[in-house]
């Protein structure tokens, strides 16, 4: 299927035309039947067909070169515009990141008092209620762990206890 598609479009049609031109040049008959030029069979005087096909191929080659030049210019312009947009976008992303960092810092600063109080409890003796045994137990706080949740804006504080 891909070969059939390539035979009627792109480089496949170019090679088909070139092969037919070579075959027509090497032929010895007076007439040449071809469907390459118009898409349906037509009879040509062989020498006229060769001349027309050469002109057609040259015209197509020049058009491809023009298209490639226009494409290269368009890509260069788009690349230059993209670079300008990249600079603008980079400045915008930098501002957004700075704003986000400031927001997170404000949220953390607001909770810092709670975190400091939790850290002060390390080493103190406390009384805790054991739900399984339904009684109060004595213990001491051995460690305090702070995890920042919700993208670093909410402190989750956990204490490690040692019961006696």
Buried (B, 14 or more C-beta within 10 A) or exposed (E): EEEEEBEEEEEBBBEBBEEBBEEBBEEEEEEBEBEBBEEEEEEBEBEEBBEBBEEBBEEEEEEEEEEEEEEEEEEEEEEEEEEEEEEEEEEEEEEEEEEEEEEBEEBBEEBEEEBEEBEEEEEEEEEEEEEEEEEEEEBBBEEBEEEBEEEBBEBEBEBEEEEE
